[in-house]
Amino acid sequence: MHIGNMVAMLAAWLDARSRGQRMVLRIEDIDTPRVLPDADRWIMDDLTWLGMDWDGEPVYQSQRLDLYEQAMKLIPCGAPAAGASPDSGTASHTPFNTPLIPPSGTTGTGWQYPCFCSRADIRAASAPQEGDGFQIYPGTCHALAVNEPQVSARRVDQHQRHSWRLAMPSPGIPANTVTFIDRVFGMQTYDLAHSIGDSIIRRSDGLFSYQFVVTVDDLAMGVDSIVRGRDLLRSTALQSWIRTTLLANGFAANGLAAVSAVSVSSATAATPTHPEYAHIPLIENAAGRRLAKRERSLDMGALRKRGVTAEQVTGYCAYLLGLTATPEPRTPASLLNDFSWEPLQRNHADRILDTASPQCPDWLAHAVV
């Protein structure tokens, strides 16, 4: 975990603990081919070193596949199929024998359909998008499922490689607009059809999508407060639609637990069906690029090897959150009484790790160089 991860985690931890909320740790290892050995142990070790605790045992997404399977089966399918086997190179998960096409897309819940498009197909048909890199699906297989459902079904039966997408509402109906109030960035409004587009919930290799499983997890674990980077504001709109679709089709939410950079409380108006959000500014390097795993020198393990203390890292993270005037060493517990979202509400700008700044501590300047 690097500095950017820790800023988000510290904000979530302080928000939860300052309000007496519980937190549990969720290991998001659903994309198994990309999971590094012992990554979960490194995460837990880093959090413990920094003084941020959690409640109960860690929850692993890789151990919850049955839950995701059950959740996906609740969503109506838009093309009939006899059902291909999972090992045939498709992501079919259950037989569908009758089409369930929403009439003119006017229903207030989503439906799923098989998508046979490759990434190259989608890139060629999509208009370029600005900002967070979100690519809007052009709807090729949506049209196929609606206009020629038997063709769509036959291609599934022929074991043609495909993913499964969740359809967005039609433009112009109330369900197409998602609105939520972010505790940092204020009112947010998204047009699902225009700004999000039909989104994959199960990939062509059979793996469930991240956006789908975190929404299922948040509902199943009773998450009612979510803290993350501002680059995920658009993802919040998508997850809101997935949540609406799951609840409308009988998925039961739990209200007893909390997760990683999310938390749960019975003392707030937020609920697992209507969680509250705080999206925080990103942490960027001097070149203006968001910190990523490639910045190995800012990884907690690398900093610890250089002799950097947990209090120094926490103090700098608190400074980036606007909780302290200078990046002096602090512990998470020492920040609890003074925690507030107000500094971020006043200043939405992404934070820059500038070694030339007089506020940049020596240990960070040496690590960045």
Secondary structure, 3 states (H helix, E strand, C coil): CEHHHHHHHHHHHHHHHHCCCECCCEECCCCHHHCCCCHHHHHHHHHHHHCCCCCCCCEEHHHCHHHHHHHHHCCCECCCECCCCHHHCCCCCCCECCCCCCHHHCCCCCCEEEECCCHHHHHHHCCCCCCCCCCCCCCHHHHHHHHCHHHHHHHHHCCCCCEEEECCCCCCCHHHEEEEEECCCEEEEEEHHHHHCCEEEECCCCCECHHHHHHHHHHHCCCCEEEEEHHHHHHHHHHHHHHHHHHHCCCCCCCCCCCCCEEECCCCCCECCECEEEEECCEECCCCCECCCCCHHHEHHHHHHCCCCHHHHHHHHHHHCCCCCCCCCCCCHHHHHHCCCHHHHHCCCCEECCCCCCCCCHHHHHHHC
